[in-house]
Amino acid sequence: MYLLKIISKLFLKRLLFLVPNSFLSKFLKIFKPGDMNQYGYSRHVFFDRHFNKMRGYKNIKNPVIMELGPGNALTSCIFAKVAEAKKIYLIDSFDLADKNVALYKNVIKKLPEHEKYKLGLVDYSNFNLFLKSLNAEYCSNCLEDLKNIKDNSIDYLFSHSVMEHVRLKDLKILIFEMYRILRKGGVISHVIDFSDHLGFGLNNLRFGKRFWELDFVANSGFYTNRVSSIEMMNLFEKQKFKIISKKLIKWKEIPIKKNNIHRDLSHFTRQDLMYHNLHIFLSK
């Protein structure tokens, strides 16, 4: 079943390579880049899963915030303004965001009255002016864009089910850039999902690196870097991040047998396979 899904997705992606990701996401429902266009979900992700907890560790007034991987909507720029952020950067690897200003206007309408006034004058004339009026900047060439951010300039940085999708060859570079741009005492929050993102098991471990890291495969909507929770934490620590706290969630039962894992990944231990989700808080 998992192999069939991969073949189908590869075929559809190549067949429809001229069709924008936004269309594939909206109408075919197979290349879905998140639910950040939904008010309830996006508010929960921004405040409950990340901002409120980061602020609990370090209360920074008028912070500069960065979201990695905002996906299909930039609703975090609205909530960042509610949180009285000085600025928010929204950084992605592809241009996936919905640029329909009506979407964001509708989100703002759903805010409680005591939050709306914090937005000030919002310009709905066009997408770029809308972002500018909220002190938000959207970039879609992740690593190159990060290199243009000043050292020690970000107070809070967060991502939600993003780190597992970073190409293996880029992961250490990204972690270095996050460390470089984070201010001393700043806080990072990552929710990382280590399942395979098709059947939500560990069937991605069945394939060799030579196949899995092909650009053809990696750019087809289901790629995960197959870095375990233990290795991911080690990478953060090697970059000299301090782990403030971490919450690991175990599988009820490890969904793959050791002998079904490709020999390229034979270094995976039972502990590596044990956890399917990590919420980690880091500081500099």
N, C-alpha and C positions, 0 to 999 in steps of 0.2 A: 504493500500500500504506500509506504513512504517513498520507494523508488518510483512508483507511478506518479506520485505528486511532483517529484523533482522533474521527471521527464516532461510532464504536462506543463509545468511552470516554465521550464527552459524553452519548450516549444512555443508557448504563447508569447513569452517575452521576446523571443527572436522574431516570431511572426508579426508581432505588433511593435517592432522596435521604433517605428516612426510615431507611435501614439504616445502622448505625454503620460507620465506616471499618474498625474492627477485624474485623468480619464479612466485609466485602468483601475485606480483605487475606487473611484466613485461609482462606476457602472459595472465593472466586472468583479469587484470585491475580492480580488486575489492578490493584489499588490498594495494592501492597505497600510499606509504609513501612520497609523495611530488614530485616536479619537479626540484630539485636542481641539476639534471644532465643536465639541459638545460642552456647554456651559458647566454642567455638574461635574463631569469627568475632569475637565481641564482645571477647574477650581480646586478639586480634590488633589490632583497631582501637584499643582503649584504650592498650595498652602499646607495641606495636611501631610503630604508625603515628603515635602522638601523644605519650603521656606520657613514655616513655623518651627521645625526641628533645628534647622541651621541657626535661626535666631535664638533658639533656646540654648545652644552651645556658646554663641557669641552674638550679643545684641549690638548690631552695628547700625547707626543712624544713617539714613539716606544712602543705602549701600549701592554699589555698582554690581549688577547681577549678570550672570551668563547662563543661558540654557543651551546645552549641547543636544542637538537632534530634536527640534520642536515639531518636526513632522508636517502634518497636513494643515496646521493652523498656528498662528502666532498669538494666541490668546494670552500667553504668559505676559506679553507686554502690557495688557490691561491690568492684570493682577499685580504686576510689578509697580505700576503707578499707584494702585490702591495701597500697596505696601510702602509707598513714599520712597521708592528707589530713585536714585539720581539718574541712572541709565540702565538699560538692559540690552545685552547683545544676544542675538538668537543665531546660533551657528549650526549649519547643517552641511552635509556632503553633497546634496542635490537640492535643486530648487523645487520643493514640494509644496510650499505653503499656498493656501487659498488666498488669492488677492482680491476677493470680492469684499469690498468695504462693508456691504450690507450685513455680512456674517458677523463682523466685529461690532457693528452698531447694535445688532440684536443681542449679543453677549452683554454689552454695556447696559442695555435696557433691563437686563435681569439682575444687575447688581442692586444690593440694598441701597436705599436712598442715602444713608450716611457714608457710603463709599463713593457714590457717583461724583460728589463735589470735589473729591481728591484728584479727579482726572483733569480738572481745569477745562480749558477750551480744547475740544477735540476736533480736528479738521477731517471731515469726511469727503473732501473733494476728490481725492484719489488715494491709492494705497500708500505711496511714498510719503505724502503729506500727513496721512494718518499716523504712520510710524514716527515721523519726525515730531508730531505734536505730543507723542507719548514718550519722547526721548528713547526711542527704540531703534536698533540697527540690525538688519537682517543680512546675513552673509551665507552663501551656499557653496563655498569652496573650502571646506573645513580647515585643513592643516595650513594652507596658504593664508587664509584669513586670520587664523590664530597667530601666525608669525607677525602680523601687523598690529597686534594688541600689545600695549606697553607692559614692561615688566612690573610686577607688584601693583596691578591696577584693578583687580577683581576681588570683591569682598565675599560674594557667595556664588558658587557655581554648582549646577545640578544637571543630572540627566536621568531619564526614566526609560529603561529598557533600550538603551543605546550602546553602551560599552561593548556588549557582546557582538554587535554588528560591525565594529571597527575592524578593518582589514588587519590581519595578523602582522603584516609587514609595517603597518602604520601605528600599531598600538603603543609601542614604547615611545615613539615620537610624540604622540598625543599626550601621554602621561607626563612627559618632560615639559611640553608646552603648558599644560595645566599647572604644573608646579611653578613654572616661570612667571605666569601672569597672576597667580594668586598672591594677595597681600599677606604679609606676616600676620598670623592670627585669623586669616580668612578661613572659610569653611566650605567644604565640598560634600555634596550628597549624591550618591549613585545608587539607583536601584538596577540590579543586573539580573537578567533571566538567562540561565544556562541551559534551558531546554532547546529542542531543535527547531522550533518556530514553524514547523509544518504539522507534525503529529504531536508536538509538545512532549516528546520523549527524549531519547538520546541516540536516535538513529543516524544523526549526522556524524557520529563517531565511527560509522561503518566504512567511511570512504577515506581513501588515501589523500595525502597532502597534494600530490601532483594534480589530481583531479579537482579537489575542493578549492584550491587557491587560484585556479584559472580565472582570468578576468571574466570570461564567458559565464562561468558559474557564479562567481562572487557578485556580479552585477545583475543577477536575475531575481532578486527579491527575497531570498530565503537564507542568505549567507549568515553564518555565525563563525566567530574566530576560533571556537572550540578551546578557549582558555578556561580552565577550571576555576572555581571559586578560590581555591587555595593558591593557585598560581597567580591569579589576579591580585590578591592581597599581597603576595610577595613582590609583584611588580611595583605596587604603590610604595611599599616599604623600601625597596631598592632605590626609588627616586627620592627617598628621605621624607616622604609624607608621614605624618603621625596619624595613626588610626585612633580616632576619638571613640568610636563605638562601631559595632557590627552586629547584624542580625542575619543568621543563616537559617534557611528553611530546608528541611530534609524531604527527600522523596519518601512516600510511604513504603515504597519498594523500588529499589534501583531498576529502571526500566530496560536495561540491556545487560546481557551476560558478557563477562570479560572476554570470552573467546569469540565474540561477535564484533569486537572492536578491532579496527584496522591496525596492522602492525606499526604503522607510523605513530600511533597513539598508545603504544604498549606501555609507556611510562605512566599512564593513568592508574592511580591506586584506587582502592575502595573508597578512601576518604575523598579523592577527587570526584568520584561519581556520586557521592552521597547527597550533595546539595544541589537544588535546582534554582535557588534564589538567594541573592545577597543584597542587603541594604547596608551600605557602608558610609560612614562619615569620616572625613579626612581634614587635617589642618596642616599648616606649614610652620 
